[in-house]
């Protein structure tokens, strides 16, 4: 079965000093985090890659990753496509607010793939390292897709303590999971910080402890092709909400999926992974990410020249 990996790489990188954090080299031969995700996805069986980028980073993106990955994927019979997230790509009848300066979030990003997605697909962030286990689990789940089950989704369930940064607070979708392993709710929680071996939510008046063994979503979803149409409907509804902030508000994938979940319109199987996340949320994260990949290579998880084992 054709299965797609959708990579959200249109982020502005505001916490990364204005640079394009998705394109920072972290491997021994200049590989970026996205290279490792693509490698793991292809190894797991994904055979189509869709990059979501912005037009203004297209040249840099193609130079650093696009052309090189296209050449590798051609050898492996993996299809490559591009989608473009744009601030003015809005539902019919909605005008772009005069002072809006950035796109509308991860929900709009995936919606940019309309017309390109015709198969079950996984969604990931470009600047997160997820580990091999999650790609295999998502691929196995997606291979069970049939058109009779258009609302059966899945999500990689990371352990909170495995997803924290040493250099500041992070936002995580904290999951409530029932005894059958299905998501019952997701709480988008900002400013989760590492406190020794524990975790806490940093608030203005202090820290509130949070269970470091909680399942969290890292925006790694397994979705059906029918979901894109649902996402389009949801984007229109987003602008109809009376409390939406048209200057700063975002149409976020986890929040919208949680809305559908609360209405009983979808199911989301949580696929637990013990892999340790790392990513470049802050500029200071880069050195530790470089060291982490070096260690994975030394342990034999990856070849020094990344794609040598699958080409």
Secondary structure as UniProt FT lines:
FT   STRAND          4..8
FT   HELIX           14..16
FT   TURN            17..18
FT   HELIX           21..23
FT   TURN            28..29
FT   HELIX           33..44
FT   STRAND          48..53
FT   HELIX           55..57
FT   HELIX           58..61
FT   HELIX           62..66
FT   HELIX           67..75
FT   TURN            76..77
FT   STRAND          79..84
FT   TURN            87..88
FT   TURN            92..93
FT   TURN            98..99
FT   HELIX           106..111
FT   TURN            112..116
FT   STRAND          121..125
FT   TURN            126..127
FT   STRAND          128..129
FT   HELIX           132..142
FT   TURN            143..144
FT   HELIX           147..149
FT   TURN            150..151
FT   STRAND          152..159
FT   HELIX           160..163
FT   TURN            166..167
FT   STRAND          170..177
FT   TURN            179..180
FT   STRAND          182..195
FT   TURN            196..197
FT   STRAND          198..203
FT   TURN            204..205
FT   STRAND          206..210
FT   TURN            212..213
FT   STRAND          215..223
FT   TURN            225..226
FT   HELIX           227..240
FT   TURN            242..243
FT   TURN            246..248
FT   HELIX           253..262
FT   TURN            263..264
FT   STRAND          267..273
FT   STRAND          278..279
FT   HELIX           283..285
FT   HELIX           286..298
FT   TURN            299..300
FT   HELIX           306..309
//
